[in-house]
Amino acid sequence: KAGVTQTPRYLIKTRGQQVTLSCSPISGHRSVSWYQQTPGQGLQFLFEYFSETQRNKGNFPGRFSGRQFSNSRSEMNVSTLELGDSALYLCASSLGRWLEDSYEQYFGPGTRLTVT
Amino acid sequence: DAKTTQPPSMDCAEGRAANLPCNHSTISGNEYVYWYRQIHSQGPQYIIHGLKNNETNEMASLIITEDRKSSTLILPHATLRDTAVYYCIVRVGDTGRRALTFGSGTRLQVQP
C-alpha cells in the first residue's frame, strides 16, 4: 500500500507570495492533518480535515488555510508569505478522526518551504 | 491543557534496552498517550499508543503508571537505526478545538 505523498517536496517562494501544498493520504484514509515544523517551534499542529470539513484547528493565523476533496486528498494554502513561514510542512493521514479517536497517524515526507 | 515533559537527550548502548520517560501529569481520564519518532529530515513515524494498560507491539512496549501521570517507552534491543527524536504526545482541548502538543521530544543516540 502506498504511503502518504506530498508535493512538491521542495519549494522556494518570495515574501508576499502565496503557496499551495498538496497531500495524498493512504488509500482508504479519510482524515488528513497538517503540521508545521521549524527548528525554533518544533512540530506544531495546523488543522485536521475529515469528510471535506475542517474539524480542528491549531493556533495559526488566518493566512493558513486548507481544504479536503471528496477523494480525501488535501491542500494547504499559505497567503502573503512571511520569512517565518519557512518550515517543513508535514501531512499525516489516518483511517478515522485521530484527534477524536485513538487512530494512529501516518506521516508523509513533508514539503520544505523556503521563503526569501 | 495537558502537555508532556521529556528529557532532551539520552544515550543507549546498541543491543541494550532504551527506556524513554514522559511526564503527562495533567492528562485527562480519557486521553490516550501516543509515541512517535522522527529520524532526521523524515516525517514522524508512529510507534505505539495506550490509555491505561501497558501495551506492546513489534516495535516497542509502553508502560503507563497507574495514576496515568507518566509513561515509559521501552525499545527492548536498541539498534543504531533507532537513533531519532522520540515524541510523547497527548491531545489537548475540547471537541472542535483539539490540538496536539508534540513538545521538544527526546533525542535518543544509540551508541555502537
Interface residues (C-beta under 8 A of the other chain):
Chain A: V4 G42 L43 Q44 F45 E48 R55 N56 K57 G58 N59 L90 A92 L99 E100 S102 E104 Q105 Y106 F107 G108 P109 G110
Chain B: Y32 Y34 Y36 Q38 Q42 G43 P44 Q45 Y46 H49 L51 Y87 R91 G93 T95 G96 R97 R98 A99 L100 F102 G103 S104 G105
